[in-house]
Amino acid sequence: HMVIINKPAGMVVHPATGNWDGTVVNALAYYLSNVSPYGSGDFIRSDGTIVPEGGEGVDVEGTDGETVFLRPGIVHRLDKGTTGILVVAKTRAALAALS
């Protein structure tokens, strides 16, 4: 229902301009769709793409026209330079309990 991540300093959490790759969200999507023996949860599809929450995504320049859905169940206050623990909900029920 949840994943605990020890985020290192220097790693961005959500993909955004200038940081499309190498983020916590990228790593989490890969792990949940390819490695986790417990399934990918409600927010990540089995192919590693992020399930849109509440409908529309965002068209972003520099992504070859793909629609980007940036926030798969992660609520945090950790900046790029900050290390810390992230508690990530894998399901909508877990996200509601954490919120």
Secondary structure as UniProt FT lines:
FT   STRAND          2..7
FT   TURN            9..10
FT   TURN            17..18
FT   HELIX           24..34
FT   TURN            37..38
FT   TURN            41..43
FT   TURN            46..47
FT   STRAND          58..59
FT   TURN            61..62
FT   TURN            64..65
FT   STRAND          67..68
FT   TURN            80..81
FT   STRAND          84..89
FT   HELIX           92..98
//
